[in-house]
Amino acid sequence: MKTAIIGAVLLVLGLVAVATGLLLLTDAMTLWDRVWPILLFVVGVTVVTELAAEAGVFTQVAQLTARWGRGRAWLLWLLVVVLAAASTVFLSLDTTAVLLTPVVIVLARHAGLNPLPFALTTVWMANAGSLLLPVSNLTNLLAQHAMGDPSPGAFAALMAAPAIVAMIVPMVVVFLVARRSLLVRYSTGEEEPIGDPVLFWVSAAVVVALLPLLVSGLPVWIPACAAAVLLLVVFAVRRRDVLRFGLVPWQLVLLAAGLFLFIEALHANGLGALLARVSGTGEDPLALLRLSVTGMVGANAVDNLPAYLALEPAAGSPVRLAALLIGVNAGPLITPWASLATLLWHQRLTSFDVEIRWRRYILLGAVVAPVTVVLATLALAATV
């Protein structure tokens, strides 16, 4: 509910800016034309993943992963890394934070292992691993538009090297920090059976079919919404009790809409010029580092979405936009509010009675985030 309140306040402030002339109505309408497909995609993919979870798709994936681990905790953790990376790249970081977090907690407990290394893997991969495709992060979809709407393949070609670095560095740190918990053996208990085979197989087929469609070049909101409608119809027939308004991420949509409009109003009144001076210009390695580090600082100060929106006009080219994405995607590993995914992840931990000390999280992130952002930016500079 706090998310909705913050979003509503920001939206009201943005509307006041429009009503008083601080933000031109034409600029607000141009912004709306840009963001409504993104918000619709968020709604569609969230409904799909929530219903797929209800059908037991992710639980079965967790149980299969436990079998593939062959009793070795390090191998099980490595499989979770791969699963978190795939979920983040193809279904978005919020999907990983919301749905994979409970899966890995159940998986770790099922195997009698400490869930914290697996939980930390999930949230760090959700953020740092969200660079490769436009669908991986809301900021990527915004940047894709600012780049001139390149195809998913062209976007991935630009982001491949920094994306790989940003995935590897935090995972190396997780392994080093948690090596005592991961260099042990485990045994699995009884597996949970599939409740409704029809729902399970239909949901699994929809998720599998959705993945290539999200990178096919179609506007991503079309396949996401089509998949959501299909699953809603199937669940209306098989398990109507699951269908509820809470499936729609309205609080997230409200927050995003409020942030978009509020930051646009600030831009219209001098914020862009100030940030342009801070983030510099140019595409040499030092200039790209300056921009990515500025994005990292901004994301950890106020959240990665407004940080991206504030700095986007100062980027100006695809390469500089890529550097900015490194800062605002791979950098939000320090403060709890640096990304919405981190807040959603913590809510899931709390619901499963998993306690994490924010002081330790912040200290670890303060080491990992700068190293990740710097190395990923240098990887970008070396490949362009």
N, C-alpha and C positions, 0 to 999 in steps of 0.2 A: 504493500500500500504506500510506503514511503516513495517508491519509484514513481507511482502514479501521481502523488502529490507534487513531487518535484517537477515532473513533466507538465502537469497542469499549470503550475506557477510560471514556468518558462514559456508555455504556450500563450498564457494571458499577457505576459510581458511583451512577447513578440507581436501579438495582436494590438496591444496598446501602441507599439512603435508604428504599426501600419496606420492605425487610426489617427495618430498625431502627425503623420508625415515623416517621422524619423526613418521609416523604411517605405519605399515606394510600393504601391500595390502591384505594379507590373513586375518588380523584382521578386516580390513574394510569390506571385503566380508562376514566374519562371522557375523559382525554387521548387514549388509544388510539382510542376511538370517533371522535374528531375527526380524527386524522391518518392513519388507515389508507387512506381514499380518496385522500388527497393523495399518499401514497407509491406507491400502486398506479397513479395517473396518471403519476407520474414514470417508473415502470418501463415502462408501456405506450408513452408518447410517445417515450422513448429508444429502445426496440426498433424502433419505426416509423421513426424518423429514421436510425438506423444501417443498417437494411436498405434504406431508400430511397437512402442514400448508396452502398451496395454495388451497387445496381441502376443507378447512374449518373445519378440524377435531379438531384442538385445540380451535378454536373459539366456536364451539359447546360444547366442554368440559367446557370452561369458563362460558358459559351461563347456562349450567346444574349445574355447581358449584354454581353460583349465586342463582339459585332456591333452591338448597339444604341448602344454608345459612339461609333461612327462616327469612331474614331481620335483622339478628344479625351479626354485624361486626366481633365479636370474633369467631363465628362459621365459617363464611366465610374465615377468616384468617386461622383457623385450617384446613379447607379443602384445602386451598392453600398449607399449610405445607405438607399435605399428598400427594397432587398432585406433588409438587416439589420433595419430597422424592422419589416417584415412578418413576418420569421422570429421576432423577439423577441415581438411582440404576439400572434401566433397559435400559436406552437410553444414558447415559453418562452425565457428568456435562456440557459439551459444548452445548448439546441439550437443557438442562434446561436454560442455560444462554441466548442462542440465540433465542429460540422459546417460552419458557414459560414466559420470561420477558415481551414481548409485550402483551401476553395474560393476565397476572395479572394486568398490567397497564390499559388495556381496561376494565378488570373486575372491578377494583377499581373505575375507572371513571364512568363506567356504573351504579355503585351503589352509586355514589356521595361521595366516601371515599378518604382519603389521600392515594395516591399510594406509597409513600415512604416506609411505613412498609412492604407492600407486595413486593416491589422491593428488599428491604434488605433481606427479607425472602428468596427470590429466589436465590440471589447470595451467601448467607451464606450456604443455603442448598446445592446448586450446588457444593460448595467446600467441606464443612465438611461432607456432606451426601454421598460422593463418595467412601466409604471404603468397601462396602459390597460385591460386585461382580466384577469379572475381567473387565466386560464391562463398569463399572461405571466411570472409569478413565483410561487414557492412561498409567499412572504410574502403575496401577493395572495389566494391560496386560503385562507390562515389568516384574513386580514382579512375576506374575504367572509363567512366563518362568524361572525366576531365582530360583523359589521354586521347579522346576522340573515338571511344568505343572500339578498341581493338578486339579481335576474337579471343576466346579463352586460351587458345594455343599461343597466340602472340603475347598475351599477357603473361602466361606461364614461362615463355622463353625469356622474357625480361627479368622475371622474378626468380627463376630456378636456382641460380647460385646462392643469392642471399637466403632463399627459403630453406635450402638444405643446411646451410650454416646455422640458421636460427633454430632449426629442429635439433641439430646435433649438440650444440654447446650446452643448453639447459639439461639435456638428458645425461650428458657426461657428468655434470655436477650432481644430479639426483643419484646416479649410481655411486659416485664417490662418497657422498654424504650418507647414503643408506646401505652401503655395501655389506655391513654385518647382517642386516635384515634380509638381504637378497642372496647371499651366498649360503643358503640353507636348502633343505629339501622339504617337501610338503606332500600331504595325501589329501585327496578330495573326498567329501562326503556324498550323500545321496543327491542325485540330480533331480531338478524340478521338471515334471512332465509338461508337455504342451497342453494347454487347457482346451482351446478350440482350434482344431487343425485347420479348419477352413479360414478362420481369421488369421491364423499364423501364416499360412502359405500365401494367402492373398497379400497380406501386409509385406511379407518378405519379398514377394515378386514386385510389388510396387516400389519398394525401396531400391531394389536392384535395377529396375528399369529406369528409375529417376536419376541415378548417378550419371549415366552417359548423356541424358537429356540436359542436365545442368551445364554440361561443357560442350554442348552441340552447336552453340552459337545462337540458339533461340533466346529471346528475352527470358531470363530465369524465372520470372513470376508465372509464366504460362505453364511449364511442366509442373512447377511446385503447386500451383493452385489446382491444376487438373488432378494431380495425385491426391491432394487433400480432399477434393470433392468425391473422388472414387472411394477412398477409405471411409469417408463420412457416410456414404450410401451403404457400404457393406456393413459398417457398424450399426447403422440404423436398423438393419435387418437382423443382425446376429446378437448385438449387445447394446441396445439403445441406452441402457443406464450409464454407459461410459461417456456419452455425448453430453457435454456441459459447456457453458460459456467460458469456463476457465481454460479450455483447450486453446482459445485464442489469446495470444500474448498481448492483450490490450494495454497492460501497463508499460511494456517495452515499447510498443508503438507510440503511446502517448509521450513517453520520455523522449524518444527519437524525434518525433514531430516538434516537440517543444524546443529541443536542442537545435534542430535545424533552423527554426524560425528565429530563435534568440540570437544565435551566432551570426546569422545573416544580418540582423539588425545592428549588431555590434560592428560588423564589417562596414556597413553603410555609414558608420559614424567614427571611422578612424582606426579601428583595430587592425585592419589589413596593412595599413601603412607602417604601424608600429612593429608588427611581426615581420614584415618584409625587411626591416632594418636589422632585426635580431637574427633572422635565419640566413641572411646574406644572399649571394647570387653565385652563379657558376656551376660547372659540372666536374671540376677536378676533385680528387679524393678529399681534400680538406674541406671544400665547399659542401660536398655531399655529407661528410661527417658532421659539419656544423648544423645542417638542416635535420639530419636524423636524430642527433642528440637533443636538439631543440624540441623535436616531436616527442622524444622519450620523456623529457622533463615535463612538457605540457601534459602528456597523458597521465603521468603519475601525480600531477598536481590537480587536474580537474576532470580526468576521464579521457580515454583515447578518442572518442567520437567528437566532442567539441574541440579537442586539440587538433584533430585532422581538419575540421571545418575552418578553424581559425587560420591554419597555416597553408591550406590548399592554394589560395591565390598567390602566395609567395613562392610556390614551387615552380609553376610555369612551364615545365617540360616533362615528358614521360620519365626521363631518368631522375629528375629531381622529385617527381611524385613517387617514384619507387623508393627513393631514399627516405622520403617522409613516411611512407608506409612501414618501412623498417622500424623507424622510431616509434610510431604509434601502435604498431601491431606486436613487434617483438620486445618493445620496451616496457609495457605495462605489467611488470613482474614484481614491483616493489610495494606500492600502496594497495590496500584492499579495494579502493574505489577507482583504481586505474582503468578498469574495464568492467562493463556490466557482466561479462562472463565470470569474472572473479567473484563478484557479489552473488551471482546465481550459484556458483560452485560452493561457496561458503554456506549458503542456505541449505543445499543438499547435504553437506557434511553435518550440519546441525540436526537435520531431520533424521540422520542415521547415528546420532550420538557419537560422532567422531570429533574430537577436540583438537584444534590447532592453535598454537600460540602465535598471535600476530607479530610479536616482537621478533621471533625467530624467522618467520616468513619474510618480514621486511628486511632483516639483515642478510638473509640468503639472496633475496631479490636484488638488494643494493650491490651485491657482488656480481650476480649473474647477468642482470639486465644491461649494464654498460658494456661488459665484455661481448655479449651477444650482439648488441646493436653495432658496436665498432667493427667486429669481425664480419658481420653480415654486410655492412656498408662497404667495407673494403672489398668483399667478394663481388658486390655490385659494380664498384669502380673498375675492378679488374676484368669485367666481362662486357663492358659497354664501350 
